[in-house]
Structures are given as C-alpha cells and as structure tokens.
Amino acid sequence: ETQIPGALRFLRFSQKVFGDNSVRVVPAYLLLAEAQLGLGRTQQAEEFLSMARWNVQQNPDCGNELRATL
C-alpha cells in the first residue's frame, strides 16, 4: 500500500508536466495498476489500465514498446 501514494504523485506530476492525454503519463497508470494488482484490487487495476489504453489509442504515434508493455 505504500507504493500507491508515490505512484499517484507520479501520475499527477506527469499530467501536470505533459498533459492528461499524453502517452508520457501511461507509465504512471501502469505503475498504479501493478500496485493495485499486488494488493488484490483487480477492479482498480482495470480502471488504471483502461485509462492507459485510452491514452495510447488517442496517440497514434505511440511507440510499439509502450503498446507491448500495455
């Protein structure tokens, strides 16, 4: 549970610096999803993965490495 506050700060910082729709915020969403899965919170993890997927879909120039990680 201690990872989640840090991951949320990472997400907020990334959104502030790069914008809400940037693919540069996807790693923060993935980190949050992973932390939620580690705690057995699959629904919350799915929500973060869904947000990450939406950002990737909105950016056709997104690299294959990030798509594969997602």
N, C-alpha and C positions, 0 to 999 in steps of 0.2 A: 504493500500500500504506500510505502514511502516514495515510490517512483512516480506516482500519479501527479502529485503537486509540481514536481520538477518538469514532467512531460507537459503539463498544462501551461506552465510558464514558457516552455519552449514553443508550444503552439501559439500562444498569444504574441510572443515576440516575433515569431516568423510571420504571422498575419500582419502585424504592425509594420514590419520592415518590407515584406514582399507583396502584401495584399492578400485578401481572403481567398482569391481564386487562383493564386499562383501554385504551380507544381512544387515550388520550394517549401510549401507547408506540408506536403504529403509525408515526408519522413516523420514529422511530429505526430500526424494522425496514426501512422504505422506503429510508432513507439507507444502511443496511448492504447492502441488496440492490443498490442502484445502484453502490456501491463495488465489490462483488463482480463485477457485470457488467462494470464498467470494467476489471477485471483478467482478464476472460475466464473467471471461475469461475461458470458458469451453475448448477451444482448447488447451491452455497452460496447463490446469489441466490434460487433457487427455494425453498430452505428458509426464508429470511427472509420472502419473500413469502407463503409458506404460513402462517407464524406471524402475520403481519399480517392475512391474510384471516380466520384463526380468531378473532382479537380482534374484528374488525369484525362477524363473524357472531354472536358472543356478546353484542354490544351493539346491540340493535335501534334504539336512539335515536341511533346513529351518523349523523352528517350526510352529506348527499349529496356534498359536496365531497370529503370523505375517501374515500368509496366510489369516486368517479370517479378520484381520484388512484391508488387501489389498482388 
